Amino acid sequence: MKEYKLKYGKGEQSVMLDESKVLQIIDAVPGEKITDLKKAVLDAVRNPVGSAPLREVVKQGDKVVILVSDITRAWTRTSEYLPIVVEELNNSGIPDADISVIVAAGTHRANTDEEKKIIVGEDLYNRLKIYDHDAYDMDKNVYLGTTRRGTPVYLDKRAVEADKVILTGGITPHLFAGFGGGRKSVLPGIAAAETINHNHVMALSDTIGGGINPDTCLAKTWDNRVSDDMCDATALLNPCFLVNAIMDADGDFYAVAAGHWHEAWLEGTRIVTKQQGVKAKAKADIAISSGGGFPRDMNLYQGMKAYVPAAMALKEGGVIIAVLECEDIAEPPVFFNCFHYDDLKQMEQDVRDGFSIPFYVAFYTCCLAERFTIILVTRPENFEKARKTRAVPVATLQEAMAMAEKIVGREDYTVNIIPHGMATIPFFD
């Protein structure tokens, strides 16, 4: 027997397992962190992928718009690298007066002034014009055309009218777009609600009752129609440059992708795949996945991302054990309020009729609970709410394992362990 420890909030949970039953600890090997961010950013923008250097892309007199992620993507630490990008623009003949920033919030709420200071840093907040995108005011969005999949593309007028548009943000695996970053700054970032909804509903199957589209999934960039459609919309705007951060499991800078809005982003996804991807030996009967502790497991909306690699490393009908403390399990309420359905087909119909990311994530969670048994190791005060999500709550990992053994019902069961479930991508031959 061997003790296995997994992060849980600011502490940990442990379990004693027969070592012979553990197929693999699926965990990426940490890479070297960036120690000189300014050097890394300047190297990236001066030696870009698929593009001339940033200083050659812009010219004096250009009105430049920079798209930045909103406060929900604070993990990208835009305030630390954006000043370096702006300085490069300044040194290329673009004064502050010709630079404006649009917070690419999609359908999220507007950001407060204090949040904008966090996003871009207080210095740039005081120097540059900063606007919130409004997805619901059609007078502030203009029509650029229609994608190959029939999505009408309405984008923020200020970006469309700019001479040059620069995308910023971060690249990380995404539940249905494959990866974040890149083209997502445009769609959903500065797109109208109609455009966003038309695109996002492609994450569902073509027919009612079909549930999740299997091709719109984590870490998939090829034949992913949600991502392809986002690229079509972005091509209509044709941003001049991209700067995207890539973070490690600790939230520190790992790499900077810069250059052509699509080619540099695609190269960034390859870096993330190499960074987070782990070749898995085989699918197991039980998959134990930790969110990686605080702050990643503060709530279930973010924490359920640890379910996804567990499902990827699990036999159909197996058991997911998710280790998530969830000190504020029901945040945001708009997510938790979606768990009131007895009929999954009706839930799917309602997601199609009124798509939102929290609603989709709730539906995705319920779909996983149809395929697998989900045991949630969490605080006892969370039990009632956890049951609403179709999970079976327990207080300890040891208790969860005992329950999983009974569900599998065989002595020869196997286990995969994923210590950083929100920063790991299992791959199989």
Beta strands, then each sheet from edge to edge (+ up, - down):
strand 1: 2-8
strand 2: 11-17
strand 3: 22-25
strand 4: 64-68
strand 5: 99-103
strand 6: 129-132
strand 7: 141-146
strand 8: 152-156
strand 9: 164-170
strand 10: 173-174
strand 11: 178-179
strand 12: 241-247
strand 13: 253-259
strand 14: 277-279
strand 15: 284-290
strand 16: 314-323
strand 17: 373-377
strand 18: 392-394
strand 19: 415-418
strand 20: 425-427
sheet 1: 1+ 2-
sheet 2: 3+ 19+ 15+ 16+ 17+ 18+
sheet 3: 6+ 5+ 4+ 9+ 12+ 13-
sheet 4: 7+ 8-
sheet 5: 10+ 11-
sheet 6: 14+ 20+
end
